[in-house]
Amino acid sequence: MPSHDLRPPPAVSELRVYPGEPVHCPHVRRLVRTALAGHTAIVDDAELVAAELFGNACRHTRSGEPGGTLALSISALPSGLAVVSVTDEGPTSAERLAGAHTWPELKSPTPGSPGWRGLHLVAAVADGWGHTPAEDMGLTVWAAFNLATLSLDGLTDRARL
């Protein structure tokens, strides 16, 4: 009878600040993959989600303007929950001048348009996602993953929240 390691994967807590430039997306992906290496059932999805959230923040917030920054947080708890989040610096300068503020939302992509698909990917692979106001008009967009797994001889089935 094969033996099974029933210990939960290790707890994870990582926080990094990056310049708000898409060129740093490979670093974001690498950090997620490294931090969640012990959580094989979700590591690919979490890496994809982090890249999408980072790219969205670079494109749609003040963090993507010259000198802007983004914070990436990765947490995984033995209780069975992992969260990947990106915190931005808030609305673009133009939105601030206009007194406008946009919130992440699922928008229907126009056929042939290159945009509005990122959050659909996030919603499809994460067990939940949302946003929370951060300091100084910033916003934290997060995605949660259920780590509850059943592994039998290398087969893994992740339960959905």
Secondary structure, 3 states (H helix, E strand, C coil): CCCCCCCCCCCEEEEEEEECCHHHHHHHHHHHHHHCCCCCCCHHHHHHHHHHHHHHHHHHCHHHCCCCEEEEEEEECCCCEEEEEEECCCCCHHHHHHCCCCCCCCCCCCCCCCCCCHHHHHHHHCCEEEEEECHHHCEEEEEEEECCEEEECCEEEECCC
